[in-house]
């Protein structure tokens, strides 16, 4: 299964070198940032959400980056709520 989540990083500055390093190690990642906050979105294939997050955190840490928190998307819940609003 593919799991979608975001890691918020403790990063001083987003640079091209950081992006290149991240993308070379994590082909399923998308780097973004605003307001001094760096975020890495993942669409990670794994047997469980826990395994997906664990492997992504390990990949990010192997680059010398620090994860501040994990945000988990709940697409089914969002779709259910939107369906109720449009009814």
N, C-alpha and C positions, 0 to 999 in steps of 0.2 A: 504494500500500500504506500501511497505517497502522502507524506504529512507536510502541512504548511504551517510555518511558525517564523518568528523573527527574534533575532538576538540583538539586544541593545549593548553596544560596546562602550568601554571607557577608552576614548581615543582623543588625543589632543588635536590632531589635524587629519583630515582626509586628504590623501595625496594620490597621485597617479601610481606611485610605487606600491602603496598599500592596496589599491584596487587590483593592480596586476598580480601581486602576490596572492591575494585572496582568490581571484578568479582562476589562477593556475592550480590552486589546491582544492577549490570548491566550485565545480562547474554548475552546481545547482543553486548558487547563491546570487543575490542581487544586493549590491551595496548602495546605500543612500544616506544622506545626512542633511540636517538642518538645525540651526540654533545650537551648534556645538555638540550635537548628538549624532553618533554614527549608528546605523542600523544595518543588519544583514538579514535579508529575507531568504528563507530556504523553502524549497520544494524537494524534500528529501525522502527517498525510498528506503523503507525499513520495515521490519516485522511488527514494530510497535512505535508509538509516539516517543516513549522513553528512549528506545534505541536510536531513533532519529535525532532527538535532541542531544543525547550523549555523544554521538559521533560528530555532530556539527560543532558542539562546544569543544571537543577535542581537536578538531581541525582548526578552529579559530585560535585556540590556545597554542597550538603548534607554531603559529605565526607570531607568537609573542604578544597577542592581544588578550584583553581581559573582558569577560562577559559580565555585564552588570545585571541584566535580567532577561527573561525569556517571555515573549508574548505568543500565545497560542490562538490561532484563528479557529472559529467554530462555524464553518460555512453552512452546515445544516440548520443551526439555530438562526443564523442571519436570514437564510432563505425562508424559514418558517415565519419569522417575525414580519418580513416584507410581504409575504402572502397574506397574512392577517390584516395588514394595513391597507392593502389594495382591495380587500373583499368588501 
